[in-house]
Amino acid sequence: MTKRKASLVVQTDLSDLFNASPQRKSTKGYPIDKALSTVLKQMKAAGLRARTISDYELHVTHFAETISANTLEALNANHIFEWLSSMNVSNQTKLTRLKCLKAFLGRCFDNGWLTSNFWRNIKIKVDSPVKEGATDREIKLLLTFLDLNRFVELRDATAILLMYQTGIRVGTLTQLEDKHVNLDDNLLRIDGGIVKNHESLYLPFDGVLARLLEALITQNDLIRKERHVDNRLLFITKHGGEIATSPTNNNIIKRLGKYSKELGLRNINPHALRRGFAKKLLGRGANIALISKALGHSDIAVTTRYLHLDKEEVAENLRSYL
């Protein structure tokens, strides 16, 4: 019988390596700082902005330093509440930081380091800032500033007053044609094809706007004839073309921004004009259902959010019912 060479015989006893059940090393959990380091590397690899990565690092580090837990497995909702309570900042700032922490924990969950997303239902209530609407004073100031003898400013004045008196969206405004204007009845008749909810709208306007519209239509005809342009758009450029080539490239929006800066008026933009129309109707006693219909909202709940009265306005409106 051939003997094995001594050099081929393993001298170390390994007989228990596979026969016995392996003993797992004890662990106290996945460290938060290690998880953060890994997540930051993943974010950098994904090409996220340096500012975003910095915010993650700042807020998660502050969270870890504030609470008593050191590992992900030890975390629970109480730790987040403890962290939030330690801050002497506004609810808006707390909400921003909470979103960052939630995003970090969400990545830890996706990586398999956490087995439950206990943070999902933790929320912070923040009062949304009240969005103001344009006022009669601001509209009057702006219209006084414009020179109606110049075509572009006549067009802008007409667009501003039309949005303020009828509440139409600027996207609808750019698609209006002469056929939508009834100067005999001082009525804007808009077919559903150019309205967001695809429902037709009949919106009245006053005599001042009627005069502006009549002058604009006359001037439009002269420009189209001179420039050899064939369209029946109500609002055109000085060359006879469309005033909006895309939702983000709209001459009226740009002009409103220009006037707002020149006159120091905060509420001269399409949304403020539309909101001003709605608030003026409410102030004159119109009910929510009527305002919702005039705005072209499909859901009356959208209208109630759109008006967004502040607490003082709510109090004053309630007072009239006492």
Secondary structure, DSSP 8 states (H G I E B T S, - for coil): -----GGGS--S--TTTTTS----------BHHHHHHHHHHHHHHTT--HHHHHHHHHHHHHHHHHSS--BGGG--HHHHHHHHHT--S-HHHHHHHHHHHHHHHHHHHHTTS-S--TTTT--------------HHHHHHHHHHS-TTSHHHHHHHHHHHHHHHH---HHHHTT-BGGGEETTTTEEEE-GGGSTTS--EEEE--HHHHHHHHHHHHHHHHHHHHHT----BSSB-TTSSBSEEETTEEHHHHHHHHHHHHHT-TT-SHHHHHHHHHHHHHHTT--HHHHHHHHT-SSHHHHHHHH---HHHHHHHHHTT-
